[in-house]
Amino acid sequence: MDKKRGLNFFKKLPKFEFILLVAISFSFFFLTRLPKHPVGSYTESVEEIEVLPKYAVYFDNEIGSLNHSLAMSAKKSIKVATYTFSDSRFSRLLEDRNREGIDVKVVAGRNRDNVKPRYPFFLIESDRGIVHPKFLVVDSKDVVITSANMASNLSTSSNNAVLFRDVPVIAKILEEEIDALFSGNIERRCPEGCDTEIGTVYFTPGGACRAIRDEFIKAENHINGAVYTLTLRHPVITGLKRALKNGVAINLIVDNWIGRENKKVNKGAKRYLKSLGADVFFDNDVVPGDPLFHHKFAVIDGKTTVFGSMNWTASGCYRNREIVVINRDVEIAGMFDRYFNDIR
């Protein structure tokens, strides 16, 4: 049919049939261009999932993609521990995966939006301190240890996450932690350290801060650290002081967040350590845009890395439930050091 005959054909149609035909045509056009999943879904096709390495360190906006890819790789289970939980793309992804038959379980220390997920979710509170560990376990073998709140907007904060694939020993320890917290119990777990495939793992309260102190004291050349909150009078500070006396170069970046009475929370510790010879900066001096600087890591002599959920505070050492990892993989230390040097 040529163009002229096609127009004549439409002119001969009754008005109602013409409108109906146009409506059907437009409906078909838009339906073929709708996304493959419902609005609000965070599920993507298998072809779009990142192929994850055996282990790696992720920073800032990379962490959202990591969490998504690992959750999408799950065949049986996804277990999450976090402090702040909120309505987010990741929390909706967990609902998608749960509907697909994946065993999803989440424990949190704070439910910011009063979210009511459609999968097992437990909010645990402690009269001692906050419940603050942050990690993800998939299929009882793949693990992410992170400074980030797992179901929050990661685009507004600066964080790190360390991925380990096929590590069943630490995966079992972390799942036992989630199961215990889910039942409302905060048990003694690895208080003096558990040796695992990813390094020595601690849960506070316990010996984590003494172990960090001892690592700092053994430093020979430098310590590069990035931390959200830093206070005085605990073993981590003791380790930094001893390292400075031993001639170790200490470079720290801390967040410039404002607390009560409109004062910078880290100002006192920053001033004190600088008086002893450390180089200490607020994050807005070195990071463009001044995002929430939410890291909790240190690299010692480019060989050993301390990371996890714990801020370097007395509460972190003695009151809160935290996870701390001391890892001796030189490649992981190098990934953290390169990031630190890039932002310093």
Backbone torsions as a table, in degrees:
resi	resn	phi	psi	omega
1	MET	NA	124.3	179.0
2	ASP	-80.2	176.4	-172.6
3	LYS	-61.9	-41.9	-176.9
4	LYS	-67.0	-44.7	179.7
5	ARG	-65.3	-33.8	178.4
6	GLY	-63.8	-40.6	178.9
7	LEU	-65.9	-40.5	178.3
8	ASN	-62.2	-37.6	179.0
9	PHE	-59.9	-45.2	-179.7
10	PHE	-67.8	-33.3	-179.1
11	LYS	-67.0	-29.2	-177.5
12	LYS	-80.3	-12.6	-179.7
13	LEU	-73.4	144.1	171.1
14	PRO	-60.1	152.7	-174.7
15	LYS	-56.4	-44.9	-177.0
16	PHE	-63.4	-43.8	-179.6
17	GLU	-66.6	-35.4	177.8
18	PHE	-62.3	-47.0	-179.8
19	ILE	-63.1	-41.6	179.9
20	LEU	-63.0	-41.8	-179.5
21	LEU	-64.6	-42.4	178.4
22	VAL	-63.6	-42.0	-179.3
23	ALA	-62.8	-42.5	179.4
24	ILE	-63.3	-41.6	-179.1
25	SER	-61.8	-45.9	180.0
26	PHE	-66.5	-38.5	178.9
27	SER	-61.0	-44.2	179.3
28	PHE	-63.1	-39.1	-179.5
29	PHE	-61.0	-47.8	-175.8
30	PHE	-76.1	-35.5	-179.7
31	LEU	-63.2	-35.5	179.8
32	THR	-71.1	-11.4	-179.0
33	ARG	-111.4	6.8	176.8
34	LEU	-70.8	151.5	176.0
35	PRO	-62.3	157.2	-176.2
36	LYS	-69.7	-18.5	-175.2
37	HIS	-123.3	161.6	-178.2
38	PRO	-61.7	156.9	176.3
39	VAL	-59.0	134.9	-178.2
40	GLY	92.8	-14.1	178.3
41	SER	-74.8	145.4	179.0
42	TYR	-111.6	9.7	-179.3
43	THR	-77.8	135.9	176.8
44	GLU	-120.3	165.3	-179.9
45	SER	-68.3	157.5	-178.4
46	VAL	-58.0	-35.6	-177.8
47	GLU	-64.1	-21.6	-175.7
48	GLU	-93.0	-3.5	-178.3
49	ILE	-79.6	132.6	178.5
50	GLU	-65.5	138.3	173.7
51	VAL	-80.2	116.6	-172.0
52	LEU	-88.8	144.8	179.4
53	PRO	-78.4	177.1	177.7
54	LYS	-63.4	-43.8	173.0
55	TYR	-155.8	153.8	-179.3
56	ALA	-171.4	161.9	175.5
57	VAL	-111.0	135.1	-179.2
58	TYR	-119.7	149.4	-177.5
59	PHE	-133.5	144.9	168.5
60	ASP	55.2	-123.9	-174.8
61	ASN	-67.0	-15.9	178.1
62	GLU	-66.2	-23.7	-171.4
63	ILE	-68.7	-36.1	178.0
64	GLY	-60.1	-42.7	178.0
65	SER	-66.3	-38.3	176.5
66	LEU	-60.3	-51.1	-178.9
67	ASN	-58.7	-42.7	179.7
68	HIS	-62.3	-48.7	-176.2
69	SER	-64.4	-40.9	-179.6
70	LEU	-68.6	-42.0	178.1
71	ALA	-63.5	-37.0	178.9
72	MET	-70.6	-23.1	179.6
73	SER	-79.5	-11.6	-174.6
74	ALA	-61.8	134.9	175.4
75	LYS	-105.5	-25.7	-175.7
76	LYS	-128.9	-48.1	-169.7
77	SER	-148.9	152.1	172.7
78	ILE	-135.3	118.1	179.5
79	LYS	-119.0	131.9	-173.1
80	VAL	-130.7	136.2	167.5
81	ALA	-121.9	133.4	-178.2
82	THR	-151.1	166.0	171.9
83	TYR	-89.2	-75.2	-179.5
84	THR	-84.0	129.5	174.1
85	PHE	-118.1	139.9	-179.3
86	SER	-152.9	169.8	175.7
87	ASP	-69.9	120.5	-174.4
88	SER	-154.5	172.7	176.8
89	ARG	-61.1	-38.4	-178.9
90	PHE	-69.3	-41.3	178.5
91	SER	-63.9	-34.9	177.1
92	ARG	-72.7	-32.7	174.3
93	LEU	-61.6	-41.4	178.7
94	LEU	-61.1	-37.1	176.0
95	GLU	-64.9	-41.3	176.7
96	ASP	-57.8	-48.2	-176.6
97	ARG	-67.1	-35.9	177.3
98	ASN	-63.9	-40.2	177.4
99	ARG	-64.4	-27.0	179.5
100	GLU	-83.0	1.9	175.6
101	GLY	101.1	4.0	177.5
102	ILE	-79.4	135.9	177.9
103	ASP	-75.3	104.8	-177.8
104	VAL	-108.0	134.0	177.1
105	LYS	-142.9	130.6	-178.0
106	VAL	-130.9	134.3	172.3
107	VAL	-122.9	137.2	-175.6
108	ALA	-138.1	157.1	176.3
109	GLY	-96.2	-12.2	-177.9
110	ARG	-156.7	130.6	177.9
111	ASN	-110.1	91.6	-170.3
112	ARG	-62.6	-41.4	-176.1
113	ASP	-100.3	9.7	-174.6
114	ASN	52.7	43.4	179.8
115	VAL	-67.6	144.4	176.0
116	LYS	-121.7	83.4	-175.7
117	PRO	-64.7	155.7	177.9
118	ARG	-93.9	45.2	175.2
119	TYR	-156.5	164.7	-178.8
120	PRO	-55.8	120.8	-177.0
121	PHE	-140.2	134.4	-179.0
122	PHE	-135.3	130.9	177.1
123	LEU	-101.3	117.8	-177.0
124	ILE	-113.3	134.7	177.9
125	GLU	-123.3	151.0	-179.8
126	SER	-127.5	143.9	177.8
127	ASP	-82.8	-2.4	178.6
128	ARG	-94.1	-52.1	-178.7
129	GLY	-161.5	-171.0	-177.8
130	ILE	-84.0	154.0	175.0
131	VAL	-93.7	109.1	-159.8
132	HIS	-128.6	7.4	179.5
133	PRO	-69.8	151.4	-175.5
134	LYS	-139.0	106.6	179.9
135	PHE	-159.3	165.1	-177.2
136	LEU	-135.8	134.7	178.2
137	VAL	-127.3	128.4	-179.7
138	VAL	-121.1	128.8	175.5
139	ASP	55.0	29.8	175.9
140	SER	58.8	26.0	-179.0
141	LYS	-151.4	-23.9	-179.2
142	ASP	-108.8	135.5	-168.0
143	VAL	-134.2	141.5	167.9
144	VAL	-123.8	126.3	171.3
145	ILE	-107.6	128.5	-170.6
146	THR	-142.5	160.0	170.9
147	SER	-91.5	-7.6	-172.9
148	ALA	-90.1	146.2	168.8
149	ASN	-71.7	125.7	-164.5
150	MET	-67.8	-25.6	-177.1
151	ALA	-123.8	47.1	178.4
152	SER	-123.8	175.1	179.5
153	ASN	-78.4	100.9	-174.9
154	LEU	-76.2	-10.0	-178.7
155	SER	-74.9	-12.3	-177.2
156	THR	-104.6	8.7	-178.0
157	SER	-143.9	161.4	179.7
158	SER	-109.3	119.9	-173.8
159	ASN	-140.2	175.2	171.6
160	ASN	-133.2	156.7	176.2
161	ALA	-147.7	138.3	-179.7
162	VAL	-116.3	123.4	-179.4
163	LEU	-98.4	135.6	172.6
164	PHE	-132.5	125.9	178.4
165	ARG	-100.8	144.7	175.0
166	ASP	56.7	58.2	179.1
167	VAL	-126.5	75.2	-171.6
168	PRO	-66.9	-26.5	-178.3
169	VAL	-66.5	-53.6	178.9
170	ILE	-68.5	-32.9	177.7
171	ALA	-59.5	-41.0	179.2
172	LYS	-64.9	-43.2	178.5
173	ILE	-61.3	-43.7	-178.3
174	LEU	-68.7	-38.5	177.5
175	GLU	-67.7	-35.3	174.8
176	GLU	-63.6	-37.5	176.6
177	GLU	-63.3	-46.0	179.8
178	ILE	-63.4	-43.4	-179.8
179	ASP	-62.1	-40.7	179.2
180	ALA	-66.2	-47.3	178.9
181	LEU	-61.6	-36.5	-178.7
182	PHE	-64.1	-28.5	177.3
183	SER	-90.0	3.4	177.0
184	GLY	90.1	11.6	-176.8
185	ASN	-108.3	136.2	171.4
186	ILE	-110.4	99.3	-173.5
187	GLU	-93.4	159.3	171.3
188	ARG	-70.8	120.6	-177.5
189	ARG	-140.0	120.7	-179.9
190	CYS	48.4	44.9	-178.1
191	PRO	-64.2	-29.5	177.4
192	GLU	-109.0	14.1	175.2
193	GLY	100.3	134.6	173.3
194	CYS	-114.5	127.4	177.4
195	ASP	-79.1	124.8	-176.1
196	THR	-137.4	179.8	178.3
197	GLU	-64.0	-22.1	-175.9
198	ILE	-101.0	1.6	-177.0
199	GLY	122.9	-163.7	178.3
200	THR	-90.8	126.6	-173.7
201	VAL	-113.8	136.1	179.8
202	TYR	-126.7	147.8	165.3
203	PHE	-117.4	135.9	177.3
204	THR	-92.9	156.8	-4.4
205	PRO	-66.7	153.3	-177.3
206	GLY	159.9	-149.7	-173.1
207	GLY	-95.3	13.5	-175.6
208	ALA	-58.7	-46.3	-174.8
209	CYS	-70.8	-33.1	174.1
210	ARG	-65.7	-37.8	178.9
211	ALA	-66.1	-40.2	176.6
212	ILE	-64.3	-44.1	176.9
213	ARG	-53.6	-47.8	-177.1
214	ASP	-64.6	-36.0	177.3
215	GLU	-66.5	-39.9	178.4
216	PHE	-64.9	-39.7	-179.0
217	ILE	-65.0	-31.8	180.0
218	LYS	-78.4	-7.7	-177.5
219	ALA	-60.1	144.7	-179.6
220	GLU	-111.8	-31.9	-173.6
221	ASN	-121.0	-59.4	-174.7
222	HIS	-152.8	157.0	171.8
223	ILE	-129.9	120.2	174.5
224	ASN	-106.9	120.9	-175.8
225	GLY	-130.9	146.8	176.0
226	ALA	-135.8	125.4	-173.0
227	VAL	-150.4	143.4	-179.9
228	TYR	-69.8	-49.4	-177.3
229	THR	-130.5	135.3	-177.7
230	LEU	-134.7	120.1	175.7
231	THR	-124.8	176.4	-176.0
232	LEU	-100.7	175.0	172.7
233	ARG	66.8	58.6	171.2
234	HIS	-161.3	167.6	-171.6
235	PRO	-60.8	-30.3	-179.4
236	VAL	-63.1	-42.3	177.2
237	ILE	-64.7	-39.9	176.7
238	THR	-57.9	-43.1	178.1
239	GLY	-62.3	-40.8	177.8
240	LEU	-64.2	-42.3	178.9
241	LYS	-62.1	-44.6	-179.6
242	ARG	-65.6	-38.4	178.3
243	ALA	-63.0	-42.4	178.2
244	LEU	-61.5	-40.8	178.0
245	LYS	-64.0	-28.4	179.1
246	ASN	-83.9	3.2	177.9
247	GLY	85.7	14.9	179.8
248	VAL	-79.5	135.4	176.3
249	ALA	-78.4	124.9	-179.3
250	ILE	-116.7	124.3	179.0
251	ASN	-122.5	120.4	-176.1
252	LEU	-128.4	144.4	169.7
253	ILE	-123.5	129.9	-179.7
254	VAL	-128.2	156.0	-179.9
255	ASP	-72.8	151.4	-178.6
256	ASN	-100.2	30.9	-173.5
257	TRP	-67.7	151.8	-175.6
258	ILE	-101.0	130.3	179.1
259	GLY	-106.8	-145.9	-179.1
260	ARG	-64.4	153.6	178.8
261	GLU	57.5	26.1	175.1
262	ASN	57.1	38.6	-179.5
263	LYS	-113.4	146.0	175.9
264	LYS	-71.5	120.9	-173.3
265	VAL	-60.4	-38.3	-174.6
266	ASN	-90.1	4.2	-172.9
267	LYS	-62.8	-43.8	-176.8
268	GLY	-65.1	-46.8	180.0
269	ALA	-66.0	-37.9	178.1
270	LYS	-60.8	-48.4	-178.8
271	ARG	-63.1	-41.3	-177.7
272	TYR	-65.0	-48.3	-178.5
273	LEU	-67.1	-34.5	176.1
274	LYS	-64.6	-35.2	179.3
275	SER	-66.4	-21.8	178.2
276	LEU	-91.5	-5.8	176.5
277	GLY	113.7	1.8	178.4
278	ALA	-79.8	150.5	170.3
279	ASP	-92.7	112.1	-176.7
280	VAL	-126.9	129.9	-177.4
281	PHE	-127.1	148.2	166.4
282	PHE	-77.4	149.8	-175.3
283	ASP	-61.6	-32.8	-178.2
284	ASN	-71.6	-9.4	173.9
285	ASP	-80.0	-20.6	-172.4
286	VAL	-128.3	-19.4	-175.9
287	VAL	-110.5	118.2	179.9
288	PRO	-60.9	141.7	175.9
289	GLY	84.7	-13.0	177.6
290	ASP	51.0	57.9	173.3
291	PRO	-72.1	169.0	172.6
292	LEU	-61.3	118.7	-176.2
293	PHE	-92.9	93.8	-163.2
294	HIS	-106.9	17.8	-178.3
295	HIS	-70.9	160.2	171.3
296	LYS	-148.7	73.8	-178.4
297	PHE	-145.0	159.2	173.1
298	ALA	-145.7	142.8	175.9
299	VAL	-116.6	128.3	-175.3
300	ILE	-111.0	115.8	177.2
301	ASP	55.8	24.2	179.9
302	GLY	66.5	16.6	-175.4
303	LYS	-124.6	-39.2	-174.3
304	THR	-118.6	136.8	179.7
305	THR	-122.7	134.5	171.8
306	VAL	-107.6	126.0	179.2
307	PHE	-150.8	170.3	-179.7
308	GLY	147.2	-146.1	-174.3
309	SER	-105.4	-6.1	-168.3
310	MET	-89.1	124.9	166.5
311	ASN	-73.5	158.1	-176.7
312	TRP	-87.6	75.7	-175.7
313	THR	-135.5	162.2	175.1
314	ALA	-63.6	-37.4	178.2
315	SER	-64.2	-41.3	177.6
316	GLY	-61.6	-38.8	-178.9
317	CYS	-74.0	-41.9	-165.2
318	TYR	-114.3	-18.3	-172.3
319	ARG	-120.3	-46.7	-172.1
320	ASN	-75.2	161.8	167.5
321	ARG	-92.8	114.9	-176.7
322	GLU	-133.5	163.2	170.0
323	ILE	-119.6	135.0	179.7
324	VAL	-130.9	135.7	177.8
325	VAL	-122.1	133.4	170.4
326	ILE	-111.4	112.7	-172.0
327	ASN	-117.1	138.2	-175.6
328	ARG	-114.6	23.8	177.0
329	ASP	-82.7	120.4	-176.1
330	VAL	-64.9	-33.5	179.8
331	GLU	-66.9	-41.6	177.6
332	ILE	-64.9	-43.6	176.7
333	ALA	-57.9	-40.0	179.2
334	GLY	-64.6	-37.9	178.1
335	MET	-63.6	-43.4	177.5
336	PHE	-66.5	-43.2	-178.3
337	ASP	-62.8	-41.6	179.7
338	ARG	-62.8	-42.3	177.9
339	TYR	-62.0	-46.4	-178.5
340	PHE	-59.5	-46.0	-179.1
341	ASN	-67.3	-30.0	178.0
342	ASP	-68.0	-35.7	-175.8
343	ILE	-94.5	-14.1	-176.2
344	ARG	-71.9	NA	NA
